[in-house]
Amino acid sequence: FGHVGDGTLKTMISKGMVEGLDVSGKGGQGQCEDCIFGKQARRPFDEVVEPETEVLEWVHIDLWGPSQVMSKSGKQYMMTISD
């Protein structure tokens, strides 16, 4: 996932692999926000957490919507519940 760097794009252009792509400016001027976030690292957790053993001990709920496309019954929101 992601995209190729400036050097790869210039190589592709020089080998005639792409047409109509303008990379005449200096490469590396901007930074891709997705690339920056993708390279971030998180420190490991300091403590070991035991897994839950009881039903509904840990629940994750997500509400999504409104959807541009309604369901057959006219609903526009979706809720997921994970145990």
NORQUI-V432909 format. One record per helix or strand of 3 or more residues. SS is the DSSP state (H for helix, E for strand). FROM is the first residue (numbers start at 1). LEN is the number of residues. If there is no record, write none. Layout:
# NORQUI-V432909
ss=[SS | SS]
from=[FROM | FROM]
len=[LEN | LEN]
This chain:
# NORQUI-V432909
ss=[H | H | E | E]
from=[6 | 33 | 60 | 78]
len=[9 | 6 | 5 | 5]
